[in-house]
């Protein structure tokens, strides 16, 4: 019989990893993921961080296990061979081209968008390599208001969306998200959503916490309410424990249900 859980997709910050905890990724969670990897499952870290920032975070966390796949900036895919990660093509090239084209359409409106935010809020707005408009709001209430304005603006540009994580937000192409990247990895591995486990805590995780992408959905206690509601709605597991402890509870429950423990 095939292994019932073959892909474990975990968000990094606040889901797998908690900065203020020692160790930042609970040993129990490392053991459970390692156990599944030894049986042939693949572990995906599915994050909004870029590759450099994720590699730094992983280095500091001193894990006993290594991810097999990475999704960075909620859209780029890397696979591991030996100790190195390689970009998945044509996915990453297509993704880069789609964003370059999309962001051309946004360029003329950037001064107006920057001005709108700066005139109303204490917030940082800037462009980076991944988005011509990036936001760090002063607090989540401001981020809610700014996000609403950006979502209105997105109506005027086909395929444009806002990706939000806590007080951070940026523009992205609707075709590329943690969800579609996870679906591509599932396809690359010749699998279907029935064998996929996914865990996340914030807005940017919502596209992967869907029944269409994963059969086993988990949110830790620190997840924001919309994430918990999404996981409940799809029949998933919401833990009463925080961060990686909650994910370990959810993974253990899934493994028991699947007859693996
Ligand atoms: Mg997170």
Boltz pocket constraint, residues with backbone or C-beta under 6 A from the ligand:
constraints:
  - pocket:
      binder: B
      contacts: [[A, 11], [A, 12], [A, 13], [A, 14], [A, 15], [A, 200], [A, 201], [A, 202]]
      max_distance: 6.0
